[in-house]
Amino acid sequence: MLDKLQAIKVRWESIREEMNDPAAMADMKKYIKLNKDYKELEPIVDAYEVYKDVLGNIESTKEILKNEKDEEFRTMAKEEMNELVEKRDTMEEEIRIMLIPADPQDSKNAILEIRAGTGGDEASIFAGDLYRMYLKYCETKKWKVEIVEETEGTVGGFKEVILNVSGQNVYGQLKYESGVHRVQRVPKTETQGRVHTSAASVVVLPEAEEFDVELKEADIKKDTFCSSGPGGQSVNTTYSAVRLTHIPTGIVATCQDQKSQIKNLAKAMTVLRTRIYELEYKKYLDEVTSKRKTMVSTGDRSAKIRTYNWPQGRVTDHRIGLTLYNLPNIIDGDIQELIDKLQLAENAERLKADVE
């Protein structure tokens, strides 16, 4: 492990030197990649320095125990040795996880799509609940959220809502949310008090950057139309809404959230680029999900991943068999524990795969 860590430190220092080279600064694409690599390696280098100090202190303490005759001093040294060994073992486990190659998509922004599934009006209301849950979670992470497209339900919530989420490591956190979410509760429209099961699907995609997908202008059909829904005087009076169709694939992206056609066009292009990129990315996901059960929902978005049971106040994630009895907090955006447990399970699977 020490040799591997030392090699990473050498690479990190090399990147730092390269970033200071005027030639690298002149090539913005190259500089952005160098800066990204530098930041990804920095926590490992920091952990390596602390780990080396711990190992050095263990050796020093061994010498004290070997040569020291004073019993009181030896007792103190033994206590320190126990603490150091415990810290070493903990750090080795943490570093092993840090050394697992990161998914190159994790650091990207994300397109988050929520759609009502089976259950009629109740499914739309539940899609609205999920929308607010993710909105509050993003607030705690200080991520920026923009609505790209929305279709409201007839009695509230959404039939469909598409969000652009930007910030640090967005896709790496939200990717575990892809799949079918079920809700079990008594709908407001139910007069007999019976518990109904409804569903909504969530899709999380890594936002494609411009150099990930090259779009030719000739391959894109652009249509403009009047926005519909809330939005003031500009609604239904100006052709600000934009629909883009990628002719080779038939993929469509629409945006009518902004009053400006230029802003709607930019958002629609982001979604279009991401959906085209998804075609290639899905091949990678299929390969990953054949090895890791925690990510089954990302590869197969029809998979049921989580149940929110109101009468029992519980949330169950079916991928890792985790049940938490704090539904009100979770639906209020407190989903970090679920994400952390899924990440932990995935890392354990990846470590096991590396050993095998």
ABEGO torsion letter per residue (X at the ends): XAAAAAAAAAAAAAAAAAAABAAAAABAAAAAAAAAAAAAAAAAAAAAAAAAAAAAAAAAAAAAAAABABAAAAAAAAAAAAAAAAAAAAAAAAAAAAABBBBAAAABBBBBBBBBBBGEAAAAAAAAAAAAAAAAAAAAAGBBBBBABBBBBAAEEBABBBBBBBEBGAAAAAAAABEBBBBBBBBAABAAGBBBBBBBBBBBBBBBBAAABBBBAAABBBBBBBBBEBGEAABGABBABBBBBBAAAGBBBBBAABABAAAAAAAAAAAAAAAAAAAAAAAAAAAAAAABAAAAAAABAABBABBBBAAAGBBBBAAAGBBBBAAAAAAAGBAAAAAAAAAAAAAAAAAAAAAX
